């Protein structure tokens, strides 16, 4: 079965998640240190048993079991491009967009089958190390480019924390990623490492979908992102 890899860009950074055992009742937050292009940023992920929440200024990602919701706010970009008369898209909304996804069982079952296109996970037995006070296990993430080259990387993860599957970047990983480095085609790298895992009280209301966002098919979202990129390029000419 062909599997597709989706890299979800969120304010220039992307984040990750995991699988949950039946006994997992972790409630708290995970803080990550992210390094890219010589700069460092800290981001945090809130987890409530089988739910998770990741927020940046422009994005709001909510995980509920195998379902996940991405709310992205492009209103400032679209408003700016319209004011400069370089907005060329049939989209007439305000830029507050909600995309719903759900990982199906057939997709989950295929994630450990070796392939030469798309991606799959190779779980490594017997190798562990401690990260942020938790025991991390090792998995090899195999991801293939258009030429069929394996551009995968190693991930250290725990299966003791978080929602059922990772939906933010390592879609379908059976564990919460704690440490990994992604190298792009041009050689640039983005490294992620969990630096603090803290149990704390969280309110159910923190995991509500944001108000004012309208659902849109994913294909239409791609068109909007392309129109934003083209509009910015026109302004920079």
Buried (B, 14 or more C-beta within 10 A) or exposed (E): EEBEBEEBEBEEBBBBBBBBEEEBEBBBBBBBBBBBEEEEEEBBBBBBBBBBBBBBEBBBBBBBBBBBBBBBBBBEBBEBBEEEEBBEBEBEBBBBBBBBBEBEEEBBEBBEEEBEBBBBBEBEEEEEEEBBEBEBBBBBBBBBEEEEEEBBBBBBBBBBBBBBBBBBBBBBBBBBBBBBEBEEEEEEEBBBBBEBBEEEEBEEEEBEEEEEBEEBEEEBBEBBBEBBEBBEEBEEE
